[in-house]
Amino acid sequence: MGTPRDLKVQMAAETRARERAQALAKLETTRADRAEAALAEALAERDAWRARALAARTSDDARITDVRSLAEQPPSD
């Protein structure tokens, strides 16, 4: 068994290693949280674009239907 100083040095090294591991775990958690937030934001933006595209398509389809129905009507004199 080592001297009390050796034990103290070993315990200090273990404490620093534990603190580094905790800091790394916190960093990884923060990164994961940011990645999840970015994903949620990207999905929301995608859904908004999709909704606008569908609304525009529906609007275009309605206009095309109106034009076709006007073209099929007999001329009125």
Secondary structure, DSSP 4 states (H G I P E B T S, - for coil): ---HHHHHHHHHHHHHHHHHHHHHHHHHHHHHHHHHHHHHHHHHHHHHHHHHHHHHHHHHHHHHHHHHHHHHSPP--
